[in-house]
Amino acid sequence: MATTGGSIQSGEPAEVYVAANDLEAQVIKSYLESNDIPVMLQGDAISKVYGFTVGGMAEVRVYVPELLAPKAIELLEETEEAPDDDETEEPADPE
């Protein structure tokens, strides 16, 4: 069975993330691809037709080549652990 948009990586695709919606999936895809990890997204076509943005119908699964899955998961975990800029700022001293 031939596929389009694949990569030269061999092996089965491995699911590394389930995004809440297409926008989140596109951000994850861009991030992983910027780290040289090819990405394939899978979501329900019906969600795009009807514009679902929340709930199970809007979920998008993120797949990478099986050999690169550990690296992808590590990168995604690092971004979850990184504090937001807003959280790291200390309140101004009133003096």
OpenMM code with the backbone's topology and positions (N, CA, C; nanometers):
from openmm import Vec3, app, unit

residues = "MET ALA THR THR GLY GLY SER ILE GLN SER GLY GLU PRO ALA GLU VAL TYR VAL ALA ALA ASN ASP LEU GLU ALA GLN VAL ILE LYS SER TYR LEU GLU SER ASN ASP ILE PRO VAL MET LEU GLN GLY ASP ALA ILE SER LYS VAL TYR GLY PHE THR VAL GLY GLY MET ALA GLU VAL ARG VAL TYR VAL PRO GLU LEU LEU ALA PRO LYS ALA ILE GLU LEU LEU GLU GLU THR GLU GLU ALA PRO ASP ASP ASP GLU THR GLU GLU PRO ALA ASP PRO GLU".split()
positions = [
    Vec3(0.0845, -0.1184, 0.0000),
    Vec3(0.0000, 0.0000, 0.0000),
    Vec3(0.0884, 0.1239, 0.0000),
    Vec3(0.0744, 0.2085, -0.0962),
    Vec3(0.1550, 0.3294, -0.1079),
    Vec3(0.0906, 0.4433, -0.0306),
    Vec3(0.1756, 0.5281, 0.0248),
    Vec3(0.1260, 0.6457, 0.0949),
    Vec3(0.1922, 0.7685, 0.0352),
    Vec3(0.1324, 0.8814, 0.0572),
    Vec3(0.1912, 1.0067, 0.0088),
    Vec3(0.2389, 1.0874, 0.1276),
    Vec3(0.3349, 1.1724, 0.1031),
    Vec3(0.3845, 1.2594, 0.2089),
    Vec3(0.4634, 1.1870, 0.3147),
    Vec3(0.5110, 1.0668, 0.2841),
    Vec3(0.5872, 0.9903, 0.3812),
    Vec3(0.7306, 1.0367, 0.3878),
    Vec3(0.8086, 0.9659, 0.4648),
    Vec3(0.9491, 0.9985, 0.4759),
    Vec3(1.0312, 0.8769, 0.4385),
    Vec3(1.1616, 0.8945, 0.4381),
    Vec3(1.2484, 0.7828, 0.4058),
    Vec3(1.2688, 0.6919, 0.5260),
    Vec3(1.2139, 0.7300, 0.6410),
    Vec3(1.2257, 0.6480, 0.7605),
    Vec3(1.1447, 0.5200, 0.7426),
    Vec3(1.2021, 0.4095, 0.7843),
    Vec3(1.1282, 0.2841, 0.7744),
    Vec3(1.0613, 0.2535, 0.9075),
    Vec3(0.9713, 0.1593, 0.9054),
    Vec3(0.9019, 0.1200, 1.0270),
    Vec3(0.7620, 0.1767, 1.0326),
    Vec3(0.6895, 0.1287, 1.1283),
    Vec3(0.5515, 0.1713, 1.1477),
    Vec3(0.5468, 0.3081, 1.2142),
    Vec3(0.4430, 0.3860, 1.1862),
    Vec3(0.4277, 0.5129, 1.2586),
    Vec3(0.3875, 0.4851, 1.4037),
    Vec3(0.4358, 0.5687, 1.4933),
    Vec3(0.4042, 0.5543, 1.6352),
    Vec3(0.3336, 0.6806, 1.6828),
    Vec3(0.2246, 0.6623, 1.7553),
    Vec3(0.1511, 0.7766, 1.8101),
    Vec3(0.2290, 0.8333, 1.9283),
    Vec3(0.2552, 0.9643, 1.9243),
    Vec3(0.3302, 1.0270, 2.0324),
    Vec3(0.2504, 1.1334, 2.1068),
    Vec3(0.1355, 1.1734, 2.0498),
    Vec3(0.0581, 1.2804, 2.1132),
    Vec3(-0.0836, 1.2797, 2.0586),
    Vec3(-0.1785, 1.3184, 2.1422),
    Vec3(-0.3161, 1.3393, 2.0969),
    Vec3(-0.3495, 1.4854, 2.1258),
    Vec3(-0.3615, 1.5621, 2.0187),
    Vec3(-0.3911, 1.7047, 2.0312),
    Vec3(-0.5411, 1.7259, 2.0485),
    Vec3(-0.5760, 1.8300, 2.1201),
    Vec3(-0.7167, 1.8601, 2.1454),
    Vec3(-0.7898, 1.9037, 2.0199),
    Vec3(-0.7153, 1.9650, 1.9249),
    Vec3(-0.7781, 2.0135, 1.8012),
    Vec3(-0.6712, 2.0310, 1.6941),
    Vec3(-0.7123, 2.0691, 1.5753),
    Vec3(-0.6206, 2.0813, 1.4626),
    Vec3(-0.5163, 2.1898, 1.4851),
    Vec3(-0.5527, 2.2984, 1.5473),
    Vec3(-0.4575, 2.4065, 1.5718),
    Vec3(-0.3425, 2.3580, 1.6600),
    Vec3(-0.3752, 2.2905, 1.7693),
    Vec3(-0.2717, 2.2379, 1.8577),
    Vec3(-0.1852, 2.1360, 1.7837),
    Vec3(-0.2476, 2.0516, 1.7026),
    Vec3(-0.1741, 1.9504, 1.6256),
    Vec3(-0.0761, 2.0159, 1.5292),
    Vec3(-0.1160, 2.1249, 1.4654),
    Vec3(-0.0276, 2.1948, 1.3720),
    Vec3(0.0925, 2.2556, 1.4440),
    Vec3(0.0724, 2.3057, 1.5651),
    Vec3(0.1821, 2.3611, 1.6439),
    Vec3(0.2804, 2.2498, 1.6806),
    Vec3(0.2276, 2.1360, 1.7264),
    Vec3(0.3122, 2.0214, 1.7614),
    Vec3(0.3885, 1.9739, 1.6383),
    Vec3(0.3197, 1.9652, 1.5256),
    Vec3(0.3826, 1.9213, 1.4007),
    Vec3(0.4980, 2.0138, 1.3640),
    Vec3(0.4754, 2.1426, 1.3677),
    Vec3(0.5802, 2.2400, 1.3339),
    Vec3(0.6995, 2.2265, 1.4270),
    Vec3(0.6726, 2.2098, 1.5550),
    Vec3(0.7805, 2.1966, 1.6537),
    Vec3(0.8648, 2.0719, 1.6267),
    Vec3(0.7985, 1.9586, 1.6056),
    Vec3(0.8727, 1.8351, 1.5809),
    Vec3(0.9487, 1.8418, 1.4486),
    Vec3(0.8863, 1.8946, 1.3454),
    Vec3(0.9534, 1.9050, 1.2160),
    Vec3(1.0731, 2.0001, 1.2222),
    Vec3(1.0657, 2.1021, 1.3075),
    Vec3(1.1801, 2.1924, 1.3233),
    Vec3(1.2961, 2.1219, 1.3924),
    Vec3(1.2676, 2.0083, 1.4554),
    Vec3(1.3701, 1.9246, 1.5180),
    Vec3(1.3998, 1.8016, 1.4330),
    Vec3(1.3722, 1.8112, 1.3028),
    Vec3(1.4034, 1.7058, 1.2046),
    Vec3(1.3303, 1.5741, 1.2294),
    Vec3(1.2076, 1.5827, 1.2788),
    Vec3(1.1247, 1.4636, 1.2974),
    Vec3(1.0033, 1.4765, 1.2059),
    Vec3(0.9911, 1.3872, 1.1060),
    Vec3(0.8734, 1.3927, 1.0180),
    Vec3(0.7477, 1.3550, 1.0953),
    Vec3(0.6371, 1.4191, 1.0607),
    Vec3(0.5122, 1.4023, 1.1353),
    Vec3(0.3972, 1.3728, 1.0403),
    Vec3(0.3067, 1.2880, 1.0867),
    Vec3(0.1813, 1.2619, 1.0162),
    Vec3(0.0683, 1.2871, 1.1154),
    Vec3(-0.0335, 1.3581, 1.0715),
    Vec3(-0.1493, 1.3871, 1.1565),
    Vec3(-0.2687, 1.3060, 1.1098),
    Vec3(-0.3485, 1.2607, 1.2066),
    Vec3(-0.4697, 1.1876, 1.1726),
    Vec3(-0.5834, 1.2377, 1.2611),
    Vec3(-0.6885, 1.2857, 1.1956),
    Vec3(-0.8063, 1.3318, 1.2676),
    Vec3(-0.9296, 1.2991, 1.1868),
    Vec3(-1.0450, 1.3194, 1.2452),
    Vec3(-1.1703, 1.2946, 1.1749),
    Vec3(-1.1964, 1.4049, 1.0738),
    Vec3(-1.2224, 1.3670, 0.9518),
    Vec3(-1.2525, 1.4654, 0.8479),
    Vec3(-1.3785, 1.5428, 0.8824),
    Vec3(-1.4703, 1.4793, 0.9500),
    Vec3(-1.5967, 1.5441, 0.9846),
    Vec3(-1.5738, 1.6674, 1.0726),
    Vec3(-1.4658, 1.6639, 1.1544),
    Vec3(-1.4391, 1.7778, 1.2425),
    Vec3(-1.4051, 1.9023, 1.1623),
    Vec3(-1.3393, 1.8851, 1.0468),
    Vec3(-1.3077, 2.0006, 0.9630),
    Vec3(-1.4307, 2.0502, 0.8880),
    Vec3(-1.5160, 1.9581, 0.8482),
    Vec3(-1.6367, 1.9963, 0.7750),
    Vec3(-1.7280, 2.0800, 0.8637),
    Vec3(-1.7466, 2.0339, 0.9875),
    Vec3(-1.8374, 2.1036, 1.0780),
    Vec3(-1.7681, 2.2016, 1.1716),
    Vec3(-1.6360, 2.2083, 1.1648),
    Vec3(-1.5625, 2.3057, 1.2445),
    Vec3(-1.5565, 2.2745, 1.3930),
    Vec3(-1.5561, 2.1463, 1.4305),
    Vec3(-1.5436, 2.1114, 1.5721),
    Vec3(-1.4080, 2.1584, 1.6233),
    Vec3(-1.4068, 2.2221, 1.7396),
    Vec3(-1.2811, 2.2680, 1.7975),
    Vec3(-1.2563, 2.2101, 1.9363),
    Vec3(-1.3563, 2.1437, 1.9924),
    Vec3(-1.3401, 2.0797, 2.1228),
    Vec3(-1.4085, 1.9447, 2.1208),
    Vec3(-1.3697, 1.8597, 2.2144),
    Vec3(-1.4318, 1.7288, 2.2259),
    Vec3(-1.3603, 1.6225, 2.1435),
    Vec3(-1.4055, 1.5015, 2.1588),
    Vec3(-1.3448, 1.3870, 2.0930),
    Vec3(-1.3409, 1.3958, 1.9421),
    Vec3(-1.4400, 1.4573, 1.8828),
    Vec3(-1.4435, 1.4682, 1.7363),
    Vec3(-1.3354, 1.5624, 1.6846),
    Vec3(-1.2848, 1.6518, 1.7687),
    Vec3(-1.1843, 1.7486, 1.7253),
    Vec3(-1.0421, 1.6979, 1.7457),
    Vec3(-1.0254, 1.5869, 1.8187),
    Vec3(-0.8917, 1.5360, 1.8476),
    Vec3(-0.8151, 1.4997, 1.7205),
    Vec3(-0.6853, 1.5246, 1.7257),
    Vec3(-0.5959, 1.4911, 1.6154),
    Vec3(-0.4791, 1.4127, 1.6744),
    Vec3(-0.4524, 1.2971, 1.6169),
    Vec3(-0.3428, 1.2118, 1.6635),
    Vec3(-0.2154, 1.2465, 1.5866),
    Vec3(-0.1051, 1.2531, 1.6602),
    Vec3(0.0240, 1.2889, 1.6027),
    Vec3(0.1106, 1.1633, 1.5975),
    Vec3(0.1561, 1.1289, 1.4764),
    Vec3(0.2395, 1.0106, 1.4552),
    Vec3(0.3755, 1.0506, 1.4012),
    Vec3(0.4783, 0.9765, 1.4425),
    Vec3(0.6137, 0.9933, 1.3906),
    Vec3(0.6680, 0.8542, 1.3582),
    Vec3(0.7774, 0.8464, 1.2808),
    Vec3(0.8369, 0.7152, 1.2568),
    Vec3(0.8768, 0.6492, 1.3894),
    Vec3(0.8532, 0.5205, 1.3976),
    Vec3(0.8746, 0.4453, 1.5223),
    Vec3(1.0141, 0.4680, 1.5808),
    Vec3(1.1157, 0.4730, 1.4963),
    Vec3(1.2527, 0.4906, 1.5447),
    Vec3(1.2758, 0.6278, 1.6077),
    Vec3(1.1964, 0.7266, 1.5698),
    Vec3(1.2130, 0.8619, 1.6228),
    Vec3(1.1152, 0.8942, 1.7352),
    Vec3(1.0285, 0.7998, 1.7693),
    Vec3(0.9268, 0.8242, 1.8727),
    Vec3(0.9880, 0.8620, 2.0078),
    Vec3(1.0916, 0.7925, 2.0552),
    Vec3(1.1480, 0.8326, 2.1855),
    Vec3(1.1983, 0.9766, 2.1861),
    Vec3(1.2635, 1.0186, 2.0782),
    Vec3(1.3126, 1.1567, 2.0700),
    Vec3(1.1961, 1.2552, 2.0685),
    Vec3(1.0912, 1.2234, 1.9923),
    Vec3(0.9741, 1.3114, 1.9847),
    Vec3(0.9075, 1.3246, 2.1209),
    Vec3(0.8910, 1.2141, 2.1896),
    Vec3(0.8280, 1.2170, 2.3227),
    Vec3(0.9123, 1.2994, 2.4196),
    Vec3(1.0438, 1.2825, 2.4125),
    Vec3(1.1334, 1.3595, 2.4994),
    Vec3(1.1191, 1.5095, 2.4729),
    Vec3(1.1152, 1.5489, 2.3468),
    Vec3(1.0984, 1.6903, 2.3121),
    Vec3(0.9652, 1.7442, 2.3629),
    Vec3(0.8589, 1.6661, 2.3467),
    Vec3(0.7269, 1.7113, 2.3909),
    Vec3(0.7197, 1.7217, 2.5433),
    Vec3(0.7841, 1.6288, 2.6128),
    Vec3(0.7852, 1.6339, 2.7591),
    Vec3(0.8635, 1.7551, 2.8086),
    Vec3(0.9712, 1.7897, 2.7382),
    Vec3(1.0497, 1.9078, 2.7765),
    Vec3(0.9656, 2.0344, 2.7661),
    Vec3(0.8819, 2.0433, 2.6636),
    Vec3(0.8000, 2.1632, 2.6486),
    Vec3(0.6914, 2.1698, 2.7547),
    Vec3(0.6428, 2.0547, 2.7997),
    Vec3(0.5414, 2.0535, 2.9056),
    Vec3(0.6018, 2.0939, 3.0391),
    Vec3(0.7294, 2.0599, 3.0617),
    Vec3(0.7952, 2.0904, 3.1880),
    Vec3(0.8450, 2.2338, 3.1942),
    Vec3(0.8665, 2.2962, 3.0794),
    Vec3(0.9187, 2.4326, 3.0772),
    Vec3(0.8146, 2.5284, 3.1332),
    Vec3(0.8556, 2.6142, 3.2278),
    Vec3(0.7593, 2.7100, 3.2837),
    Vec3(0.7265, 2.8185, 3.1828),
    Vec3(0.6047, 2.8689, 3.1909),
    Vec3(0.5639, 2.9805, 3.1064),
    Vec3(0.6365, 3.1057, 3.1524),
    Vec3(0.6547, 3.1997, 3.0632),
    Vec3(0.7206, 3.3252, 3.0991),
    Vec3(0.6449, 3.3985, 3.2092),
    Vec3(0.5124, 3.3918, 3.2053),
    Vec3(0.4303, 3.4602, 3.3048),
    Vec3(0.4512, 3.4032, 3.4441),
    Vec3(0.4762, 3.2738, 3.4530),
    Vec3(0.4898, 3.2083, 3.5820),
    Vec3(0.6253, 3.2351, 3.6442),
    Vec3(0.7274, 3.2662, 3.5670),
    Vec3(0.8612, 3.2843, 3.6208),
    Vec3(0.8879, 3.4272, 3.6657),
    Vec3(0.8034, 3.5197, 3.6252),
    Vec3(0.8240, 3.6585, 3.6654),
    Vec3(0.7849, 3.6771, 3.8109),
    Vec3(0.8731, 3.7473, 3.8824),
    Vec3(0.8429, 3.7751, 4.0216),
    Vec3(0.7715, 3.9099, 4.0291),
    Vec3(0.6835, 3.9243, 4.1278),
    Vec3(0.6124, 4.0512, 4.1401),
    Vec3(0.7113, 4.1648, 4.1690),
    Vec3(0.6786, 4.2829, 4.1213),
    Vec3(0.7642, 4.3989, 4.1435),
    Vec3(0.7654, 4.4363, 4.2911),
    Vec3(0.8807, 4.4775, 4.3383),
    Vec3(0.8951, 4.5181, 4.4775),
    Vec3(0.8294, 4.6559, 4.4938),
    Vec3(0.7350, 4.6714, 4.5863),
    Vec3(0.6613, 4.7976, 4.6001),
    Vec3(0.7472, 4.9122, 4.6513),
    Vec3(0.8698, 4.8902, 4.6910),
    Vec3(0.9529, 4.9977, 4.7468),
    Vec3(0.9983, 5.0949, 4.6453),
] * unit.nanometer
topology = app.Topology()
chain = topology.addChain("A")
for resn in residues:
    res = topology.addResidue(resn, chain)
    for name in ("N", "CA", "C"):
        topology.addAtom(name, app.Element.getBySymbol(name[0]), res)
